[in-house]
Amino acid sequence: MMSTTTTSVKCPICDQPAVPAYKPFCSSRHRDRDLLQWLGEGYRIPGRAISQTGLDSAEDAD
């Protein structure tokens, strides 16, 4: 007989069990909160600075 394992998904914001309608979140409030983090660049990964010179130069317009 094959064993089945159940993985319970938890809300990444509050660690409560996820609700199927809002998976992986527990509520629409937490889903919206996560979306606002993305839109507000709250999940940025630091990287090296990009030089602004030459980005809009005519040489690149080929």
mmJSON file of the N, C-alpha and C atoms, coordinates in Angstrom:
{"data_MODEL":{"atom_site":{
"group_PDB":["ATOM","ATOM","ATOM","ATOM","ATOM","ATOM","ATOM","ATOM","ATOM","ATOM","ATOM","ATOM","ATOM","ATOM","ATOM","ATOM","ATOM","ATOM","ATOM","ATOM","ATOM","ATOM","ATOM","ATOM","ATOM","ATOM","ATOM","ATOM","ATOM","ATOM","ATOM","ATOM","ATOM","ATOM","ATOM","ATOM","ATOM","ATOM","ATOM","ATOM","ATOM","ATOM","ATOM","ATOM","ATOM","ATOM","ATOM","ATOM","ATOM","ATOM","ATOM","ATOM","ATOM","ATOM","ATOM","ATOM","ATOM","ATOM","ATOM","ATOM","ATOM","ATOM","ATOM","ATOM","ATOM","ATOM","ATOM","ATOM","ATOM","ATOM","ATOM","ATOM","ATOM","ATOM","ATOM","ATOM","ATOM","ATOM","ATOM","ATOM","ATOM","ATOM","ATOM","ATOM","ATOM","ATOM","ATOM","ATOM","ATOM","ATOM","ATOM","ATOM","ATOM","ATOM","ATOM","ATOM","ATOM","ATOM","ATOM","ATOM","ATOM","ATOM","ATOM","ATOM","ATOM","ATOM","ATOM","ATOM","ATOM","ATOM","ATOM","ATOM","ATOM","ATOM","ATOM","ATOM","ATOM","ATOM","ATOM","ATOM","ATOM","ATOM","ATOM","ATOM","ATOM","ATOM","ATOM","ATOM","ATOM","ATOM","ATOM","ATOM","ATOM","ATOM","ATOM","ATOM","ATOM","ATOM","ATOM","ATOM","ATOM","ATOM","ATOM","ATOM","ATOM","ATOM","ATOM","ATOM","ATOM","ATOM","ATOM","ATOM","ATOM","ATOM","ATOM","ATOM","ATOM","ATOM","ATOM","ATOM","ATOM","ATOM","ATOM","ATOM","ATOM","ATOM","ATOM","ATOM","ATOM","ATOM","ATOM","ATOM","ATOM","ATOM","ATOM","ATOM","ATOM","ATOM","ATOM","ATOM","ATOM","ATOM","ATOM","ATOM","ATOM","ATOM"],
"id":[1,2,3,4,5,6,7,8,9,10,11,12,13,14,15,16,17,18,19,20,21,22,23,24,25,26,27,28,29,30,31,32,33,34,35,36,37,38,39,40,41,42,43,44,45,46,47,48,49,50,51,52,53,54,55,56,57,58,59,60,61,62,63,64,65,66,67,68,69,70,71,72,73,74,75,76,77,78,79,80,81,82,83,84,85,86,87,88,89,90,91,92,93,94,95,96,97,98,99,100,101,102,103,104,105,106,107,108,109,110,111,112,113,114,115,116,117,118,119,120,121,122,123,124,125,126,127,128,129,130,131,132,133,134,135,136,137,138,139,140,141,142,143,144,145,146,147,148,149,150,151,152,153,154,155,156,157,158,159,160,161,162,163,164,165,166,167,168,169,170,171,172,173,174,175,176,177,178,179,180,181,182,183,184,185,186],
"type_symbol":["N","C","C","N","C","C","N","C","C","N","C","C","N","C","C","N","C","C","N","C","C","N","C","C","N","C","C","N","C","C","N","C","C","N","C","C","N","C","C","N","C","C","N","C","C","N","C","C","N","C","C","N","C","C","N","C","C","N","C","C","N","C","C","N","C","C","N","C","C","N","C","C","N","C","C","N","C","C","N","C","C","N","C","C","N","C","C","N","C","C","N","C","C","N","C","C","N","C","C","N","C","C","N","C","C","N","C","C","N","C","C","N","C","C","N","C","C","N","C","C","N","C","C","N","C","C","N","C","C","N","C","C","N","C","C","N","C","C","N","C","C","N","C","C","N","C","C","N","C","C","N","C","C","N","C","C","N","C","C","N","C","C","N","C","C","N","C","C","N","C","C","N","C","C","N","C","C","N","C","C","N","C","C","N","C","C"],
"label_atom_id":["N","CA","C","N","CA","C","N","CA","C","N","CA","C","N","CA","C","N","CA","C","N","CA","C","N","CA","C","N","CA","C","N","CA","C","N","CA","C","N","CA","C","N","CA","C","N","CA","C","N","CA","C","N","CA","C","N","CA","C","N","CA","C","N","CA","C","N","CA","C","N","CA","C","N","CA","C","N","CA","C","N","CA","C","N","CA","C","N","CA","C","N","CA","C","N","CA","C","N","CA","C","N","CA","C","N","CA","C","N","CA","C","N","CA","C","N","CA","C","N","CA","C","N","CA","C","N","CA","C","N","CA","C","N","CA","C","N","CA","C","N","CA","C","N","CA","C","N","CA","C","N","CA","C","N","CA","C","N","CA","C","N","CA","C","N","CA","C","N","CA","C","N","CA","C","N","CA","C","N","CA","C","N","CA","C","N","CA","C","N","CA","C","N","CA","C","N","CA","C","N","CA","C","N","CA","C","N","CA","C","N","CA","C","N","CA","C"],
"label_alt_id":[null,null,null,null,null,null,null,null,null,null,null,null,null,null,null,null,null,null,null,null,null,null,null,null,null,null,null,null,null,null,null,null,null,null,null,null,null,null,null,null,null,null,null,null,null,null,null,null,null,null,null,null,null,null,null,null,null,null,null,null,null,null,null,null,null,null,null,null,null,null,null,null,null,null,null,null,null,null,null,null,null,null,null,null,null,null,null,null,null,null,null,null,null,null,null,null,null,null,null,null,null,null,null,null,null,null,null,null,null,null,null,null,null,null,null,null,null,null,null,null,null,null,null,null,null,null,null,null,null,null,null,null,null,null,null,null,null,null,null,null,null,null,null,null,null,null,null,null,null,null,null,null,null,null,null,null,null,null,null,null,null,null,null,null,null,null,null,null,null,null,null,null,null,null,null,null,null,null,null,null,null,null,null,null,null,null],
"label_comp_id":["MET","MET","MET","MET","MET","MET","SER","SER","SER","THR","THR","THR","THR","THR","THR","THR","THR","THR","THR","THR","THR","SER","SER","SER","VAL","VAL","VAL","LYS","LYS","LYS","CYS","CYS","CYS","PRO","PRO","PRO","ILE","ILE","ILE","CYS","CYS","CYS","ASP","ASP","ASP","GLN","GLN","GLN","PRO","PRO","PRO","ALA","ALA","ALA","VAL","VAL","VAL","PRO","PRO","PRO","ALA","ALA","ALA","TYR","TYR","TYR","LYS","LYS","LYS","PRO","PRO","PRO","PHE","PHE","PHE","CYS","CYS","CYS","SER","SER","SER","SER","SER","SER","ARG","ARG","ARG","HIS","HIS","HIS","ARG","ARG","ARG","ASP","ASP","ASP","ARG","ARG","ARG","ASP","ASP","ASP","LEU","LEU","LEU","LEU","LEU","LEU","GLN","GLN","GLN","TRP","TRP","TRP","LEU","LEU","LEU","GLY","GLY","GLY","GLU","GLU","GLU","GLY","GLY","GLY","TYR","TYR","TYR","ARG","ARG","ARG","ILE","ILE","ILE","PRO","PRO","PRO","GLY","GLY","GLY","ARG","ARG","ARG","ALA","ALA","ALA","ILE","ILE","ILE","SER","SER","SER","GLN","GLN","GLN","THR","THR","THR","GLY","GLY","GLY","LEU","LEU","LEU","ASP","ASP","ASP","SER","SER","SER","ALA","ALA","ALA","GLU","GLU","GLU","ASP","ASP","ASP","ALA","ALA","ALA","ASP","ASP","ASP"],
"label_asym_id":["A","A","A","A","A","A","A","A","A","A","A","A","A","A","A","A","A","A","A","A","A","A","A","A","A","A","A","A","A","A","A","A","A","A","A","A","A","A","A","A","A","A","A","A","A","A","A","A","A","A","A","A","A","A","A","A","A","A","A","A","A","A","A","A","A","A","A","A","A","A","A","A","A","A","A","A","A","A","A","A","A","A","A","A","A","A","A","A","A","A","A","A","A","A","A","A","A","A","A","A","A","A","A","A","A","A","A","A","A","A","A","A","A","A","A","A","A","A","A","A","A","A","A","A","A","A","A","A","A","A","A","A","A","A","A","A","A","A","A","A","A","A","A","A","A","A","A","A","A","A","A","A","A","A","A","A","A","A","A","A","A","A","A","A","A","A","A","A","A","A","A","A","A","A","A","A","A","A","A","A","A","A","A","A","A","A"],
"label_entity_id":["1","1","1","1","1","1","1","1","1","1","1","1","1","1","1","1","1","1","1","1","1","1","1","1","1","1","1","1","1","1","1","1","1","1","1","1","1","1","1","1","1","1","1","1","1","1","1","1","1","1","1","1","1","1","1","1","1","1","1","1","1","1","1","1","1","1","1","1","1","1","1","1","1","1","1","1","1","1","1","1","1","1","1","1","1","1","1","1","1","1","1","1","1","1","1","1","1","1","1","1","1","1","1","1","1","1","1","1","1","1","1","1","1","1","1","1","1","1","1","1","1","1","1","1","1","1","1","1","1","1","1","1","1","1","1","1","1","1","1","1","1","1","1","1","1","1","1","1","1","1","1","1","1","1","1","1","1","1","1","1","1","1","1","1","1","1","1","1","1","1","1","1","1","1","1","1","1","1","1","1","1","1","1","1","1","1"],
"label_seq_id":[1,1,1,2,2,2,3,3,3,4,4,4,5,5,5,6,6,6,7,7,7,8,8,8,9,9,9,10,10,10,11,11,11,12,12,12,13,13,13,14,14,14,15,15,15,16,16,16,17,17,17,18,18,18,19,19,19,20,20,20,21,21,21,22,22,22,23,23,23,24,24,24,25,25,25,26,26,26,27,27,27,28,28,28,29,29,29,30,30,30,31,31,31,32,32,32,33,33,33,34,34,34,35,35,35,36,36,36,37,37,37,38,38,38,39,39,39,40,40,40,41,41,41,42,42,42,43,43,43,44,44,44,45,45,45,46,46,46,47,47,47,48,48,48,49,49,49,50,50,50,51,51,51,52,52,52,53,53,53,54,54,54,55,55,55,56,56,56,57,57,57,58,58,58,59,59,59,60,60,60,61,61,61,62,62,62],
"pdbx_PDB_ins_code":[null,null,null,null,null,null,null,null,null,null,null,null,null,null,null,null,null,null,null,null,null,null,null,null,null,null,null,null,null,null,null,null,null,null,null,null,null,null,null,null,null,null,null,null,null,null,null,null,null,null,null,null,null,null,null,null,null,null,null,null,null,null,null,null,null,null,null,null,null,null,null,null,null,null,null,null,null,null,null,null,null,null,null,null,null,null,null,null,null,null,null,null,null,null,null,null,null,null,null,null,null,null,null,null,null,null,null,null,null,null,null,null,null,null,null,null,null,null,null,null,null,null,null,null,null,null,null,null,null,null,null,null,null,null,null,null,null,null,null,null,null,null,null,null,null,null,null,null,null,null,null,null,null,null,null,null,null,null,null,null,null,null,null,null,null,null,null,null,null,null,null,null,null,null,null,null,null,null,null,null,null,null,null,null,null,null],
"Cartn_x":[0.844,0.0,0.891,0.505,1.303,0.97,1.993,1.816,1.625,0.649,0.432,0.766,1.474,1.816,1.075,0.591,-0.127,0.781,1.006,1.82,0.888,0.94,0.081,0.837,0.19,0.78,0.419,1.409,1.173,1.332,0.564,0.621,2.021,2.689,4.027,4.067,2.914,2.879,2.645,1.697,1.346,1.51,1.877,2.086,0.805,-0.341,-1.602,-1.807,-2.674,-2.941,-3.52,-3.092,-3.576,-5.007,-5.758,-7.126,-7.058,-7.677,-7.559,-7.897,-8.844,-9.227,-8.131,-7.263,-6.219,-4.813,-4.699,-3.428,-2.303,-1.175,-0.672,-0.968,-1.895,-2.205,-3.438,-3.652,-4.787,-6.006,-5.806,-6.92,-6.618,-7.662,-7.465,-6.649,-6.759,-5.991,-4.485,-4.069,-2.648,-2.194,-3.052,-2.719,-2.48,-3.364,-3.226,-2.004,-1.709,-0.528,0.747,0.8,1.951,2.058,0.943,0.944,1.471,1.064,1.556,3.061,3.585,5.037,5.733,5.197,5.789,5.708,4.551,4.358,5.202,5.429,6.236,7.713,8.113,9.502,10.053,9.199,9.622,10.417,10.37,11.095,12.322,12.934,14.126,15.31,16.112,17.359,18.48,19.314,20.384,21.371,21.828,22.812,23.733,24.637,25.554,24.837,25.319,24.712,24.955,23.974,24.083,24.415,25.385,25.765,24.673,24.241,23.191,23.722,25.027,25.594,25.608,25.205,25.24,24.015,23.08,21.898,21.001,20.89,20.031,20.855,22.059,22.908,22.453,22.77,22.376,23.115,24.241,25.012,24.239,23.392,22.637,21.353,21.027,19.746,19.773,20.751,20.855,19.647],
"Cartn_y":[-1.177,0.0,1.243,2.234,3.445,4.446,5.01,5.997,7.387,8.107,9.484,10.431,11.466,12.463,13.745,14.372,15.625,16.753,17.689,18.839,20.006,20.51,21.652,22.933,23.758,25.024,26.068,26.827,27.881,29.245,30.19,31.561,32.123,32.685,33.214,34.47,35.06,36.275,35.972,35.046,34.815,33.368,32.457,31.043,30.271,30.834,30.123,29.221,28.215,27.356,28.168,27.835,28.537,28.119,29.051,28.798,28.575,27.499,27.203,28.378,29.194,30.324,31.39,31.458,32.49,31.891,30.62,29.909,30.652,30.852,30.261,31.096,32.023,32.903,32.418,32.966,32.567,33.448,34.612,35.537,36.49,37.158,38.14,39.321,39.605,40.707,40.453,39.237,38.915,38.781,38.304,38.259,39.666,40.597,41.985,42.66,42.323,42.883,42.463,41.198,40.706,41.404,41.604,42.303,43.722,44.41,45.768,45.787,44.738,44.639,44.561,43.764,43.647,44.966,45.598,46.845,47.978,47.962,48.995,48.655,47.643,47.193,46.787,46.242,45.786,44.498,43.778,42.523,42.677,43.835,44.072,43.268,42.819,42.141,43.123,43.415,44.381,43.877,44.784,44.461,45.642,45.508,46.622,47.735,48.936,50.114,50.104,50.587,50.684,52.119,52.299,53.632,54.205,55.401,56.035,56.659,56.825,57.431,56.42,56.871,56.022,55.156,55.158,54.329,54.809,56.115,56.67,57.288,56.844,57.453,57.041,57.86,57.615,56.417,56.054,54.917,53.616,53.512,52.287,52.22,53.226,53.321,52.65,51.83,51.169,50.36],
"Cartn_z":[0.0,0.0,0.0,-0.779,-0.918,0.189,0.768,1.827,1.222,1.714,1.256,2.387,2.056,3.065,2.748,3.761,3.602,4.067,3.187,3.539,3.809,5.02,5.32,4.966,4.19,3.772,4.813,5.215,6.205,5.561,6.023,5.546,5.821,4.808,5.027,5.902,6.148,6.958,8.433,8.719,10.13,10.594,9.702,10.022,10.336,10.053,10.212,8.998,9.094,7.933,6.774,5.563,4.371,4.061,3.496,3.049,1.541,1.031,-0.403,-1.326,-0.97,-1.826,-1.912,-0.905,-0.863,-0.811,-1.097,-0.982,-1.681,-1.088,0.154,1.391,1.298,2.422,3.173,4.358,5.181,4.957,4.337,4.131,2.989,2.527,1.454,1.962,3.24,3.835,3.721,4.041,3.956,2.504,1.629,0.207,-0.328,0.035,-0.406,0.206,1.446,2.114,1.385,0.958,0.21,-1.142,-1.815,-3.095,-2.939,-1.889,-1.651,-1.4,-0.763,-0.574,-1.925,-2.852,-4.178,-4.932,-4.889,-5.624,-5.055,-3.754,-3.107,-3.072,-3.817,-3.883,-2.519,-1.681,-0.361,-0.391,-1.507,-1.645,-2.539,-2.516,-3.345,-2.855,-3.791,-3.47,-3.761,-2.765,-2.995,-4.045,-4.843,-5.877,-6.062,-6.988,-7.216,-7.969,-7.794,-8.42,-9.925,-10.675,-12.125,-12.481,-13.337,-13.78,-14.68,-14.415,-15.209,-16.499,-16.598,-17.802,-18.931,-20.098,-21.275,-21.482,-20.554,-20.718,-21.856,-22.044,-23.096,-24.225,-24.41,-25.427,-26.832,-27.806,-29.191,-29.768,-29.2,-29.705,-29.554,-28.518,-28.263,-29.079,-29.84,-30.543,-31.914,-32.213,-33.524,-33.841],
"occupancy":[1.0,1.0,1.0,1.0,1.0,1.0,1.0,1.0,1.0,1.0,1.0,1.0,1.0,1.0,1.0,1.0,1.0,1.0,1.0,1.0,1.0,1.0,1.0,1.0,1.0,1.0,1.0,1.0,1.0,1.0,1.0,1.0,1.0,1.0,1.0,1.0,1.0,1.0,1.0,1.0,1.0,1.0,1.0,1.0,1.0,1.0,1.0,1.0,1.0,1.0,1.0,1.0,1.0,1.0,1.0,1.0,1.0,1.0,1.0,1.0,1.0,1.0,1.0,1.0,1.0,1.0,1.0,1.0,1.0,1.0,1.0,1.0,1.0,1.0,1.0,1.0,1.0,1.0,1.0,1.0,1.0,1.0,1.0,1.0,1.0,1.0,1.0,1.0,1.0,1.0,1.0,1.0,1.0,1.0,1.0,1.0,1.0,1.0,1.0,1.0,1.0,1.0,1.0,1.0,1.0,1.0,1.0,1.0,1.0,1.0,1.0,1.0,1.0,1.0,1.0,1.0,1.0,1.0,1.0,1.0,1.0,1.0,1.0,1.0,1.0,1.0,1.0,1.0,1.0,1.0,1.0,1.0,1.0,1.0,1.0,1.0,1.0,1.0,1.0,1.0,1.0,1.0,1.0,1.0,1.0,1.0,1.0,1.0,1.0,1.0,1.0,1.0,1.0,1.0,1.0,1.0,1.0,1.0,1.0,1.0,1.0,1.0,1.0,1.0,1.0,1.0,1.0,1.0,1.0,1.0,1.0,1.0,1.0,1.0,1.0,1.0,1.0,1.0,1.0,1.0,1.0,1.0,1.0,1.0,1.0,1.0],
"B_iso_or_equiv":[0.0,0.0,0.0,0.0,0.0,0.0,0.0,0.0,0.0,0.0,0.0,0.0,0.0,0.0,0.0,0.0,0.0,0.0,0.0,0.0,0.0,0.0,0.0,0.0,0.0,0.0,0.0,0.0,0.0,0.0,0.0,0.0,0.0,0.0,0.0,0.0,0.0,0.0,0.0,0.0,0.0,0.0,0.0,0.0,0.0,0.0,0.0,0.0,0.0,0.0,0.0,0.0,0.0,0.0,0.0,0.0,0.0,0.0,0.0,0.0,0.0,0.0,0.0,0.0,0.0,0.0,0.0,0.0,0.0,0.0,0.0,0.0,0.0,0.0,0.0,0.0,0.0,0.0,0.0,0.0,0.0,0.0,0.0,0.0,0.0,0.0,0.0,0.0,0.0,0.0,0.0,0.0,0.0,0.0,0.0,0.0,0.0,0.0,0.0,0.0,0.0,0.0,0.0,0.0,0.0,0.0,0.0,0.0,0.0,0.0,0.0,0.0,0.0,0.0,0.0,0.0,0.0,0.0,0.0,0.0,0.0,0.0,0.0,0.0,0.0,0.0,0.0,0.0,0.0,0.0,0.0,0.0,0.0,0.0,0.0,0.0,0.0,0.0,0.0,0.0,0.0,0.0,0.0,0.0,0.0,0.0,0.0,0.0,0.0,0.0,0.0,0.0,0.0,0.0,0.0,0.0,0.0,0.0,0.0,0.0,0.0,0.0,0.0,0.0,0.0,0.0,0.0,0.0,0.0,0.0,0.0,0.0,0.0,0.0,0.0,0.0,0.0,0.0,0.0,0.0,0.0,0.0,0.0,0.0,0.0,0.0],
"pdbx_formal_charge":[null,null,null,null,null,null,null,null,null,null,null,null,null,null,null,null,null,null,null,null,null,null,null,null,null,null,null,null,null,null,null,null,null,null,null,null,null,null,null,null,null,null,null,null,null,null,null,null,null,null,null,null,null,null,null,null,null,null,null,null,null,null,null,null,null,null,null,null,null,null,null,null,null,null,null,null,null,null,null,null,null,null,null,null,null,null,null,null,null,null,null,null,null,null,null,null,null,null,null,null,null,null,null,null,null,null,null,null,null,null,null,null,null,null,null,null,null,null,null,null,null,null,null,null,null,null,null,null,null,null,null,null,null,null,null,null,null,null,null,null,null,null,null,null,null,null,null,null,null,null,null,null,null,null,null,null,null,null,null,null,null,null,null,null,null,null,null,null,null,null,null,null,null,null,null,null,null,null,null,null,null,null,null,null,null,null],
"auth_seq_id":[1,1,1,2,2,2,3,3,3,4,4,4,5,5,5,6,6,6,7,7,7,8,8,8,9,9,9,10,10,10,11,11,11,12,12,12,13,13,13,14,14,14,15,15,15,16,16,16,17,17,17,18,18,18,19,19,19,20,20,20,21,21,21,22,22,22,23,23,23,24,24,24,25,25,25,26,26,26,27,27,27,28,28,28,29,29,29,30,30,30,31,31,31,32,32,32,33,33,33,34,34,34,35,35,35,36,36,36,37,37,37,38,38,38,39,39,39,40,40,40,41,41,41,42,42,42,43,43,43,44,44,44,45,45,45,46,46,46,47,47,47,48,48,48,49,49,49,50,50,50,51,51,51,52,52,52,53,53,53,54,54,54,55,55,55,56,56,56,57,57,57,58,58,58,59,59,59,60,60,60,61,61,61,62,62,62],
"auth_comp_id":["MET","MET","MET","MET","MET","MET","SER","SER","SER","THR","THR","THR","THR","THR","THR","THR","THR","THR","THR","THR","THR","SER","SER","SER","VAL","VAL","VAL","LYS","LYS","LYS","CYS","CYS","CYS","PRO","PRO","PRO","ILE","ILE","ILE","CYS","CYS","CYS","ASP","ASP","ASP","GLN","GLN","GLN","PRO","PRO","PRO","ALA","ALA","ALA","VAL","VAL","VAL","PRO","PRO","PRO","ALA","ALA","ALA","TYR","TYR","TYR","LYS","LYS","LYS","PRO","PRO","PRO","PHE","PHE","PHE","CYS","CYS","CYS","SER","SER","SER","SER","SER","SER","ARG","ARG","ARG","HIS","HIS","HIS","ARG","ARG","ARG","ASP","ASP","ASP","ARG","ARG","ARG","ASP","ASP","ASP","LEU","LEU","LEU","LEU","LEU","LEU","GLN","GLN","GLN","TRP","TRP","TRP","LEU","LEU","LEU","GLY","GLY","GLY","GLU","GLU","GLU","GLY","GLY","GLY","TYR","TYR","TYR","ARG","ARG","ARG","ILE","ILE","ILE","PRO","PRO","PRO","GLY","GLY","GLY","ARG","ARG","ARG","ALA","ALA","ALA","ILE","ILE","ILE","SER","SER","SER","GLN","GLN","GLN","THR","THR","THR","GLY","GLY","GLY","LEU","LEU","LEU","ASP","ASP","ASP","SER","SER","SER","ALA","ALA","ALA","GLU","GLU","GLU","ASP","ASP","ASP","ALA","ALA","ALA","ASP","ASP","ASP"],
"auth_asym_id":["A","A","A","A","A","A","A","A","A","A","A","A","A","A","A","A","A","A","A","A","A","A","A","A","A","A","A","A","A","A","A","A","A","A","A","A","A","A","A","A","A","A","A","A","A","A","A","A","A","A","A","A","A","A","A","A","A","A","A","A","A","A","A","A","A","A","A","A","A","A","A","A","A","A","A","A","A","A","A","A","A","A","A","A","A","A","A","A","A","A","A","A","A","A","A","A","A","A","A","A","A","A","A","A","A","A","A","A","A","A","A","A","A","A","A","A","A","A","A","A","A","A","A","A","A","A","A","A","A","A","A","A","A","A","A","A","A","A","A","A","A","A","A","A","A","A","A","A","A","A","A","A","A","A","A","A","A","A","A","A","A","A","A","A","A","A","A","A","A","A","A","A","A","A","A","A","A","A","A","A","A","A","A","A","A","A"],
"auth_atom_id":["N","CA","C","N","CA","C","N","CA","C","N","CA","C","N","CA","C","N","CA","C","N","CA","C","N","CA","C","N","CA","C","N","CA","C","N","CA","C","N","CA","C","N","CA","C","N","CA","C","N","CA","C","N","CA","C","N","CA","C","N","CA","C","N","CA","C","N","CA","C","N","CA","C","N","CA","C","N","CA","C","N","CA","C","N","CA","C","N","CA","C","N","CA","C","N","CA","C","N","CA","C","N","CA","C","N","CA","C","N","CA","C","N","CA","C","N","CA","C","N","CA","C","N","CA","C","N","CA","C","N","CA","C","N","CA","C","N","CA","C","N","CA","C","N","CA","C","N","CA","C","N","CA","C","N","CA","C","N","CA","C","N","CA","C","N","CA","C","N","CA","C","N","CA","C","N","CA","C","N","CA","C","N","CA","C","N","CA","C","N","CA","C","N","CA","C","N","CA","C","N","CA","C","N","CA","C","N","CA","C","N","CA","C","N","CA","C"],
"pdbx_PDB_model_num":[1,1,1,1,1,1,1,1,1,1,1,1,1,1,1,1,1,1,1,1,1,1,1,1,1,1,1,1,1,1,1,1,1,1,1,1,1,1,1,1,1,1,1,1,1,1,1,1,1,1,1,1,1,1,1,1,1,1,1,1,1,1,1,1,1,1,1,1,1,1,1,1,1,1,1,1,1,1,1,1,1,1,1,1,1,1,1,1,1,1,1,1,1,1,1,1,1,1,1,1,1,1,1,1,1,1,1,1,1,1,1,1,1,1,1,1,1,1,1,1,1,1,1,1,1,1,1,1,1,1,1,1,1,1,1,1,1,1,1,1,1,1,1,1,1,1,1,1,1,1,1,1,1,1,1,1,1,1,1,1,1,1,1,1,1,1,1,1,1,1,1,1,1,1,1,1,1,1,1,1,1,1,1,1,1,1]
}}}
